Amino acid sequence: MTPTSVHNSLTIDLLTPIKVGPYTLRNRVVMAPLTRNRAGLDSVPNDLNVWYYSQRASAGLIITEATQVSPQGVGLPHTPGIHSDAQVAGWKRVTK
């Protein structure tokens, strides 16, 4: 195989659908959790989180960032939580 044919076959494979458990992903691109310190007051996901994830929505699978499950689980400032009604509402905006 020439380098070009190897590259072309990898590109085709990367952009083809794949089934992962019960999910069929539109491609094989998996995005690792990369955001930090973007949540608003009281650790509520906000417009910046919505914008960040909407820019990356074409990835086959997005593994989101670590999310606080309780006030005691805050490791860094401005990281999003999911332990209050406002935080859940913020995440619903992101996932919509």
C-alpha positions as CSV (number, residue, x, y, z in Angstrom):
1,M,0.0,0.0,0.0
2,T,1.1,3.5,-0.7
3,P,0.9,6.2,2.0
4,T,-2.0,7.7,0.0
5,S,-4.0,4.5,-0.1
6,V,-3.4,4.0,3.6
7,H,-4.6,7.6,4.4
8,N,-7.6,7.2,2.2
9,S,-8.7,4.0,3.8
10,L,-8.3,5.5,7.3
11,T,-10.3,8.5,6.3
12,I,-13.2,6.4,4.9
13,D,-13.2,4.1,8.0
14,L,-13.1,7.1,10.4
15,L,-16.2,8.7,8.7
16,T,-18.3,5.6,8.5
17,P,-21.0,4.7,11.0
18,I,-20.3,2.3,13.8
19,K,-22.5,0.6,16.4
20,V,-21.4,1.0,20.0
21,G,-23.6,-1.0,22.3
22,P,-27.2,0.1,21.7
23,Y,-26.0,3.3,19.9
24,T,-25.3,3.8,16.2
25,L,-22.9,6.6,15.8
26,R,-22.7,8.6,12.5
27,N,-18.9,8.3,12.5
28,R,-16.0,6.9,14.5
29,V,-14.9,10.2,15.9
30,V,-14.9,10.2,19.7
31,M,-14.2,13.5,21.5
32,A,-12.7,13.3,24.9
33,P,-13.8,15.6,27.8
34,L,-11.9,18.8,27.2
35,T,-13.7,21.7,28.8
36,R,-12.9,23.2,32.1
37,N,-13.9,26.2,34.1
38,R,-16.7,27.3,31.7
39,A,-19.8,27.1,33.9
40,G,-21.5,30.2,35.3
41,L,-22.5,31.1,38.8
42,D,-23.4,28.3,41.1
43,S,-21.8,25.8,38.6
44,V,-24.7,26.2,36.1
45,P,-23.9,25.3,32.5
46,N,-24.5,28.4,30.4
47,D,-24.3,29.8,26.9
48,L,-20.6,29.1,26.7
49,N,-21.2,25.4,27.4
50,V,-24.0,25.3,24.8
51,W,-21.8,27.0,22.2
52,Y,-18.8,24.8,22.9
53,Y,-20.7,21.5,22.5
54,S,-22.8,22.7,19.5
55,Q,-19.5,23.5,17.7
56,R,-18.5,19.9,18.2
57,A,-21.9,18.2,17.6
58,S,-20.7,16.4,14.5
59,A,-18.4,14.1,16.5
60,G,-19.7,10.6,16.6
61,L,-19.6,10.5,20.4
62,I,-18.8,13.2,22.8
63,I,-17.7,12.2,26.3
64,T,-18.6,15.3,28.4
65,E,-16.5,16.7,31.1
66,A,-16.5,15.6,34.7
67,T,-19.6,17.0,36.4
68,Q,-20.1,17.6,40.1
69,V,-22.7,15.4,41.6
70,S,-22.9,17.2,44.9
71,P,-21.7,20.5,46.4
72,Q,-18.9,18.5,48.1
73,G,-17.7,17.3,44.8
74,V,-16.5,20.7,43.5
75,G,-12.8,20.2,42.5
76,L,-12.3,23.4,40.5
77,P,-14.2,26.7,40.3
78,H,-16.6,27.3,37.4
79,T,-17.0,23.6,36.6
80,P,-20.5,22.5,35.9
81,G,-22.6,20.5,38.3
82,I,-25.7,18.4,38.0
83,H,-27.0,18.5,41.6
84,S,-29.4,21.4,41.5
85,D,-32.5,22.1,39.4
86,A,-30.7,25.1,37.7
87,Q,-27.7,22.9,36.8
88,V,-30.0,20.2,35.3
89,A,-31.8,22.9,33.3
90,G,-28.4,24.2,32.1
91,W,-27.4,20.7,30.9
92,K,-30.8,20.3,29.1
93,R,-29.9,23.4,27.1
94,V,-26.6,21.8,26.2
95,T,-28.0,18.5,25.2
96,K,-30.9,20.1,23.2
